[in-house]
Structure formats: structure tokens, C-alpha cells
Amino acid sequence: MGGNFDIDTGSEGKGSHSYKQDGNTQEMEERALSVFASERNEDLTALIFCLITTFLVLLFTKWMV
């Protein structure tokens, strides 16, 4: 058997990677988990920016009245 196969990881994975077909599945699992971890960090960053923006809007709205 053997051989290589390519996996397109899309925009989140920043390209594609080539794995050996009979290779270690743990490498692919670690890659998938790292993509999910980066998405989680992006989500938390977006949430923090939303909370800060909401706080500033409420703060300035109170001052304007």
C-alpha cells in the first residue's frame, strides 16, 4: 500500500498538507486539534472586542445624555 495523500485544510489550516497513507493518525489528530484551538482563540478575541465596544458605547451614551 503506502503512498501519500493530500489533505486540503482550507483557509483555517493555511493550505494543504501531505501525509503518508500508512502513517501516524496521531499527527492528523494533533493538526485538527490545533485548528480548533486557533478558532477558539479567534472567537475569544472577537468576544472581548465586542464587550469592550459595548462598554464604550454605553459609557459615552450615558455621558451624552
DSSP file (Angstrom, degrees, kcal/mol; ACC not computed):
  #  RESIDUE AA STRUCTURE BP1 BP2  ACC     N-H-->O    O-->H-N    N-H-->O    O-->H-N    TCO  KAPPA ALPHA  PHI   PSI    X-CA   Y-CA   Z-CA
    1    1 A M              0   0    0      0, 0.0    20,-0.0     0, 0.0     2,-0.0   0.000 360.0 360.0 360.0-110.4    0.0    0.0    0.0
    2    2 A G        +     0   0    0      1,-0.1     2,-0.0    18,-0.0    21,-0.0  -0.302 360.0 126.4  72.9-155.7    1.8    3.1    1.1
    3    3 A G        -     0   0    0     18,-0.1    18,-2.9    17,-0.0    19,-0.4  -0.138  57.2 -85.6  88.6 171.2    1.9    6.3   -0.9
    4    4 A N  E     -A   20   0A   0     16,-0.2     2,-0.3    17,-0.1    16,-0.2  -0.830  30.8-165.5-114.7 154.7    1.0    9.8    0.1
    5    5 A F  E     -A   19   0A   0     14,-2.3    14,-2.4    -2,-0.3     2,-0.3  -0.995  17.2-129.9-138.0 147.6   -2.4   11.6    0.1
    6    6 A D  E     -A   18   0A   0     -2,-0.3     2,-0.5    12,-0.2    12,-0.2  -0.731  11.8-158.5 -99.4 142.7   -3.1   15.3    0.3
    7    7 A I  E     -A   17   0A   0     10,-2.8    10,-2.1    -2,-0.3     2,-0.8  -0.983  12.5-143.1-119.6 121.8   -5.5   16.9    2.7
    8    8 A D  E     -A   16   0A   0     -2,-0.5     8,-0.2     8,-0.2    10,-0.0  -0.757  15.3-173.7 -83.7 114.0   -6.8   20.4    1.9
    9    9 A T     >  -     0   0    0      6,-1.9     4,-1.2    -2,-0.8     3,-0.3   0.486  28.2-143.8 -90.2  -2.5   -7.1   22.1    5.2
   10   10 A G  T  4> -     0   0    0      5,-0.4     5,-1.7     1,-0.2     4,-0.5  -0.154  46.6 -41.1  73.1-168.6   -8.8   25.2    3.8
   11   11 A S  T >45S+     0   0    0      1,-0.2     3,-0.6     2,-0.2    -1,-0.2   0.832 136.4  55.1 -67.9 -32.9   -8.3   28.8    5.0
   12   12 A E  T 345S+     0   0    0     -3,-0.3    -1,-0.2     1,-0.2    -2,-0.2   0.875 111.1  44.4 -68.3 -36.0   -8.2   27.9    8.7
   13   13 A G  T 3<5S-     0   0    0     -4,-1.2    -1,-0.2     2,-0.2    -2,-0.2   0.468 109.5-125.7 -87.3  -1.0   -5.4   25.4    8.2
   14   14 A K  T < 5 -     0   0    0     -3,-0.6     2,-0.3    -4,-0.5    -3,-0.2   0.912  68.6 -31.7  59.4  49.3   -3.5   27.8    5.9
   15   15 A G  S   <S-     0   0    0     -5,-1.7    -6,-1.9     2,-0.0    -5,-0.4  -0.853  89.3 -49.4 121.5-150.6   -3.1   25.5    2.9
   16   16 A S  E     -A    8   0A   0     -2,-0.3     2,-0.3    -8,-0.2    -8,-0.2  -0.900  38.2-154.6-130.3 159.6   -2.7   21.8    2.4
   17   17 A H  E     -A    7   0A   0    -10,-2.1   -10,-2.8    -2,-0.3     2,-0.5  -0.947  11.8-134.8-133.6 152.1   -0.6   19.0    3.9
   18   18 A S  E     -A    6   0A   0     -2,-0.3     2,-0.3   -12,-0.2   -12,-0.2  -0.922  23.3-175.6-111.6 132.1    0.6   15.7    2.7
   19   19 A Y  E     -A    5   0A   0    -14,-2.4   -14,-2.3    -2,-0.5     2,-0.3  -0.915  31.7-108.5-124.4 150.4    0.5   12.6    4.9
   20   20 A K  E >   -A    4   0A   0     -2,-0.3     3,-1.6   -16,-0.2   -16,-0.2  -0.613  27.6-133.9 -73.8 137.2    1.7    9.1    4.4
   21   21 A Q  T 3  S+     0   0    0    -18,-2.9    -1,-0.1    -2,-0.3   -17,-0.1   0.883 107.7  38.3 -64.2 -38.3   -1.2    6.8    3.9
   22   22 A D  T 3  S+     0   0    0    -19,-0.4    -1,-0.3     2,-0.0     3,-0.1   0.246 102.3 115.5 -92.5  14.3    0.1    4.2    6.4
   23   23 A G  S <  S-     0   0    0     -3,-1.6     2,-0.5     1,-0.2    -4,-0.0   0.144  78.0 -60.6 -76.5-168.5    1.4    7.0    8.6
   24   24 A N    >>  -     0   0    0      1,-0.2     4,-0.7     2,-0.0     3,-0.7  -0.623  32.6-159.9 -82.1 120.4    0.5    8.0   12.1
   25   25 A T  H 3> S+     0   0    0     -2,-0.5     4,-2.2     1,-0.2     5,-0.2   0.714  88.4  72.3 -72.5 -18.4   -3.1    9.1   12.6
   26   26 A Q  H 3> S+     0   0    0      1,-0.2     4,-2.7     2,-0.2    -1,-0.2   0.861  91.3  57.7 -64.3 -33.3   -2.0   11.0   15.7
   27   27 A E  H <> S+     0   0    0     -3,-0.7     4,-1.9     1,-0.2    -1,-0.2   0.919 108.4  45.4 -61.2 -42.7   -0.3   13.5   13.5
   28   28 A M  H  X S+     0   0    0     -4,-0.7     4,-2.3     2,-0.2    -2,-0.2   0.878 112.1  51.7 -68.9 -36.9   -3.6   14.3   11.8
   29   29 A E  H  X S+     0   0    0     -4,-2.2     4,-2.4     2,-0.2    -2,-0.2   0.916 109.7  49.2 -65.4 -42.2   -5.5   14.4   15.1
   30   30 A E  H  X S+     0   0    0     -4,-2.7     4,-2.0     1,-0.2    -1,-0.2   0.886 110.3  51.6 -64.1 -37.9   -3.0   16.9   16.5
   31   31 A R  H  X S+     0   0    0     -4,-1.9     4,-1.8    -5,-0.2    -1,-0.2   0.921 110.5  48.2 -63.9 -44.0   -3.3   19.0   13.4
   32   32 A A  H  X S+     0   0    0     -4,-2.3     4,-2.1     1,-0.2    -2,-0.2   0.910 111.4  50.1 -63.5 -42.2   -7.1   19.0   13.7
   33   33 A L  H  X S+     0   0    0     -4,-2.4     4,-2.2     1,-0.2    -1,-0.2   0.866 107.8  53.3 -66.2 -35.6   -7.0   19.9   17.4
   34   34 A S  H  X S+     0   0    0     -4,-2.0     4,-2.1     2,-0.2    -1,-0.2   0.873 107.7  51.3 -67.4 -35.2   -4.6   22.8   16.7
   35   35 A V  H  X S+     0   0    0     -4,-1.8     4,-2.0     2,-0.2    -2,-0.2   0.926 111.2  47.5 -65.5 -43.6   -7.0   24.2   14.1
   36   36 A F  H  X S+     0   0    0     -4,-2.1     4,-2.1     1,-0.2    -2,-0.2   0.876 110.2  53.2 -64.6 -36.4   -9.9   24.1   16.6
   37   37 A A  H  X S+     0   0    0     -4,-2.2     4,-2.1     2,-0.2    -1,-0.2   0.901 108.8  48.8 -65.4 -40.5   -7.7   25.7   19.3
   38   38 A S  H  X S+     0   0    0     -4,-2.1     4,-2.1     1,-0.2    -1,-0.2   0.888 110.2  51.4 -68.0 -36.8   -6.9   28.6   16.9
   39   39 A E  H  X S+     0   0    0     -4,-2.0     4,-2.3     2,-0.2    -1,-0.2   0.898 108.9  51.9 -63.9 -38.8  -10.6   29.1   16.1
   40   40 A R  H  X S+     0   0    0     -4,-2.1     4,-2.4     1,-0.2    -2,-0.2   0.912 108.9  49.9 -63.8 -42.2  -11.3   29.1   19.8
   41   41 A N  H  X S+     0   0    0     -4,-2.1     4,-2.2     1,-0.2    -1,-0.2   0.898 110.5  49.9 -64.1 -39.4   -8.7   31.9   20.4
   42   42 A E  H  X S+     0   0    0     -4,-2.1     4,-2.4     2,-0.2    -1,-0.2   0.900 110.3  50.8 -64.5 -40.0  -10.2   33.9   17.5
   43   43 A D  H  X S+     0   0    0     -4,-2.3     4,-2.3     2,-0.2    -2,-0.2   0.908 110.6  48.4 -64.1 -42.1  -13.7   33.5   19.0
   44   44 A L  H  X S+     0   0    0     -4,-2.4     4,-2.3     2,-0.2    -1,-0.2   0.894 110.8  51.0 -66.4 -39.1  -12.5   34.7   22.4
   45   45 A T  H  X S+     0   0    0     -4,-2.2     4,-2.3     2,-0.2    -2,-0.2   0.924 110.9  48.3 -62.8 -44.1  -10.7   37.7   20.9
   46   46 A A  H  X S+     0   0    0     -4,-2.4     4,-2.2     1,-0.2    -2,-0.2   0.899 110.8  51.4 -63.4 -40.3  -13.8   38.7   19.0
   47   47 A L  H  X S+     0   0    0     -4,-2.3     4,-2.4     2,-0.2    -1,-0.2   0.915 109.4  49.5 -62.8 -43.4  -15.9   38.3   22.1
   48   48 A I  H  X S+     0   0    0     -4,-2.3     4,-2.5     1,-0.2    -2,-0.2   0.919 110.9  49.7 -62.9 -43.7  -13.6   40.6   24.1
   49   49 A F  H  X S+     0   0    0     -4,-2.3     4,-2.5     1,-0.2    -1,-0.2   0.892 110.8  50.5 -62.8 -38.3  -13.6   43.2   21.4
   50   50 A C  H  X S+     0   0    0     -4,-2.2     4,-2.6     2,-0.2    -2,-0.2   0.918 111.0  48.2 -64.5 -43.2  -17.4   43.1   21.3
   51   51 A L  H  X S+     0   0    0     -4,-2.4     4,-2.4     2,-0.2    -2,-0.2   0.911 112.8  47.9 -64.2 -42.4  -17.6   43.5   25.1
   52   52 A I  H  X S+     0   0    0     -4,-2.5     4,-2.5     2,-0.2    -2,-0.2   0.927 113.1  48.2 -64.1 -44.6  -15.2   46.4   25.1
   53   53 A T  H  X S+     0   0    0     -4,-2.5     4,-2.5     1,-0.2    -2,-0.2   0.915 111.7  49.7 -62.6 -43.2  -17.1   48.1   22.3
   54   54 A T  H  X S+     0   0    0     -4,-2.6     4,-2.5     1,-0.2    -1,-0.2   0.917 111.1  49.7 -61.9 -43.2  -20.4   47.6   24.0
   55   55 A F  H  X S+     0   0    0     -4,-2.4     4,-2.5     1,-0.2    -2,-0.2   0.921 111.8  48.1 -61.8 -44.6  -19.0   49.1   27.3
   56   56 A L  H  X S+     0   0    0     -4,-2.5     4,-2.8     2,-0.2     5,-0.3   0.903 111.3  50.2 -65.1 -40.7  -17.6   52.1   25.5
   57   57 A V  H  X S+     0   0    0     -4,-2.5     4,-2.3     1,-0.2    -2,-0.2   0.938 113.4  45.5 -62.5 -46.3  -20.9   52.8   23.6
   58   58 A L  H  X S+     0   0    0     -4,-2.5     4,-2.0    -5,-0.2    -2,-0.2   0.900 113.1  51.2 -63.4 -39.6  -22.8   52.5   26.8
   59   59 A L  H  X S+     0   0    0     -4,-2.5     4,-1.7    -5,-0.2    -2,-0.2   0.944 114.1  41.9 -63.3 -49.6  -20.3   54.8   28.6
   60   60 A F  H  X S+     0   0    0     -4,-2.8     4,-1.9     1,-0.2    -1,-0.2   0.830 111.4  56.4 -69.6 -31.1  -20.4   57.5   26.0
   61   61 A T  H  X S+     0   0    0     -4,-2.3     4,-1.2    -5,-0.3    -1,-0.2   0.903 107.0  49.5 -65.4 -39.2  -24.1   57.3   25.6
   62   62 A K  H  < S+     0   0    0     -4,-2.0     3,-0.3     1,-0.2    -2,-0.2   0.897 111.1  49.7 -66.1 -39.1  -24.5   57.9   29.3
   63   63 A W  H  < S+     0   0    0     -4,-1.7    -1,-0.2     1,-0.2    -2,-0.2   0.851 106.4  56.3 -66.8 -33.9  -22.2   60.9   29.1
   64   64 A M  H  <        0   0    0     -4,-1.9    -1,-0.2     1,-0.3    -2,-0.2   0.797 360.0 360.0 -70.6 -27.3  -24.1   62.4   26.2
   65   65 A V     <        0   0    0     -4,-1.2    -1,-0.3    -3,-0.3    -2,-0.2   0.486 360.0 360.0 -78.2 360.0  -27.4   62.5   28.0
